[in-house]
Amino acid sequence: MMPKLAKKAPKYPDTPNSIVARFSSAWERDNDPMAFQKVPLDIAYSQGHVSIAEQVGVRRETLWRYKTGAVRAPFKTLVKIMAAVGVKLVVARC
């Protein structure tokens, strides 16, 4: 019998504060929409992308296309993914 592989600890813990910090960092670091798109998708994959896909109303293969950058996720879908992982987008005046 083969031994079970140990699950690697996530690179970033998925606490509410760490999720917010990752979004903020991505937005400040690169004003690149694809960099911002990657954050909620990375979090969705760490939290169980199949469940997130069902909540958002897309196929898991579609999430993968968004994650790899093959396709840009519509803004509406990104907002739904953010809600599914427990955050919302708020715009504040500088």
C-alpha positions as CSV (number, residue, x, y, z in Angstrom):
1,M,0.0,0.0,0.0
2,M,1.3,3.4,-0.9
3,P,1.6,6.0,1.8
4,K,-0.7,9.0,1.6
5,L,0.9,12.2,0.4
6,A,0.9,14.9,3.0
7,K,-1.0,18.0,1.9
8,K,1.2,21.0,1.5
9,A,0.3,24.0,3.7
10,P,-1.1,26.8,1.7
11,K,1.4,29.5,0.7
12,Y,-1.0,32.1,2.2
13,P,-3.4,31.3,5.0
14,D,-7.0,32.1,4.1
15,T,-8.0,34.3,7.0
16,P,-10.2,37.3,6.2
17,N,-7.4,39.7,6.9
18,S,-4.9,37.8,4.7
19,I,-7.4,37.7,1.8
20,V,-8.0,41.5,2.0
21,A,-4.2,42.0,2.2
22,R,-3.7,39.9,-1.0
23,F,-6.3,41.9,-2.9
24,S,-4.9,45.2,-1.8
25,S,-1.3,44.1,-2.6
26,A,-2.3,42.9,-6.1
27,W,-4.1,46.2,-6.8
28,E,-1.3,48.4,-5.6
29,R,1.5,46.4,-7.1
30,D,0.1,46.1,-10.6
31,N,-2.6,48.1,-12.1
32,D,-3.0,45.0,-14.3
33,P,-6.5,43.5,-14.4
34,M,-5.1,40.0,-15.0
35,A,-3.0,40.3,-11.8
36,F,-6.1,41.4,-9.9
37,Q,-8.1,38.6,-11.5
38,K,-5.6,36.0,-10.3
39,V,-6.1,36.7,-6.6
40,P,-9.7,35.6,-6.2
41,L,-9.1,32.6,-8.4
42,D,-6.1,31.5,-6.3
43,I,-8.2,31.8,-3.2
44,A,-11.1,30.0,-4.8
45,Y,-8.7,27.1,-5.7
46,S,-7.4,26.9,-2.1
47,Q,-11.0,26.9,-0.7
48,G,-12.3,24.3,-3.1
49,H,-12.8,25.5,-6.7
50,V,-15.6,23.0,-7.5
51,S,-17.8,24.5,-4.7
52,I,-16.9,28.0,-5.6
53,A,-17.7,27.3,-9.3
54,E,-21.2,26.0,-8.2
55,Q,-21.8,29.1,-6.1
56,V,-20.8,31.5,-8.9
57,G,-22.7,29.6,-11.6
58,V,-19.8,28.7,-13.9
59,R,-18.1,25.4,-14.7
60,R,-14.9,24.5,-13.0
61,E,-13.1,24.4,-16.4
62,T,-14.1,28.0,-16.9
63,L,-12.6,28.9,-13.5
64,W,-9.4,27.3,-14.7
65,R,-9.4,29.3,-17.9
66,Y,-9.8,32.5,-15.9
67,K,-7.0,31.4,-13.5
68,T,-4.5,30.7,-16.3
69,G,-5.3,33.9,-18.0
70,A,-6.5,32.2,-21.2
71,V,-9.8,34.2,-20.8
72,R,-10.6,37.3,-18.9
73,A,-13.3,36.9,-16.3
74,P,-16.2,39.3,-16.6
75,F,-16.3,41.8,-13.8
76,K,-19.6,40.5,-12.7
77,T,-18.1,37.0,-12.3
78,L,-15.1,38.3,-10.3
79,V,-17.5,40.0,-7.9
80,K,-19.4,36.7,-7.5
81,I,-16.1,34.9,-6.9
82,M,-15.1,37.5,-4.3
83,A,-18.4,37.1,-2.5
84,A,-18.0,33.3,-2.6
85,V,-14.6,33.5,-0.9
86,G,-16.0,36.0,1.7
87,V,-14.9,39.4,0.5
88,K,-16.5,42.3,-1.4
89,L,-15.1,45.1,-3.4
90,V,-15.3,48.5,-1.9
91,V,-14.1,51.7,-3.5
92,A,-12.8,54.4,-1.2
93,R,-11.7,58.0,-1.9
94,C,-7.9,58.5,-1.5
